[in-house]
């Protein structure tokens, strides 16, 4: 996978304290990661790196928008991204020995490293900013999904309710108990 150098931070020359970086992330960023469940990504990532003597505290602020497919009607849906994530990066002698640590918010790098690549975290945090269920929002109690699709779903629902399914027939006996 091609590494994107713009997401590498040369932390050796940074003084202790807070440093801010801003990244504009588009669809081209995700080409390295294969097909995604979204398109038309226009994300802004503000990264605050707080450099301490033996560790870094990273705070990622995700904003922007992506286009996804609605789970209900199958039509395009524009979602707003907004989320915050923190990551601690500890500098240790042997980072391989620390791999067994199960805390996902703590990463380890060697003390001999001079660069920190934040591209993987940006990828992960943008994906985590997208909700699992992607449905057009309701406005005044009415869905904004495609009305034709909603009508078809309603008709299908009525048909299945009207038909007695023999699979469930024997289970009705237990309702009265």
Secondary structure as UniProt FT lines:
FT   HELIX           5..7
FT   STRAND          8..10
FT   TURN            12..13
FT   STRAND          17..25
FT   HELIX           27..33
FT   STRAND          39..51
FT   STRAND          55..69
FT   TURN            71..73
FT   STRAND          76..92
FT   HELIX           95..100
FT   TURN            104..105
FT   STRAND          106..110
FT   TURN            111..112
FT   STRAND          115..117
FT   HELIX           119..129
FT   STRAND          138..139
FT   TURN            140..141
FT   STRAND          142..143
FT   HELIX           147..162
FT   HELIX           166..169
FT   HELIX           170..174
FT   TURN            175..176
//
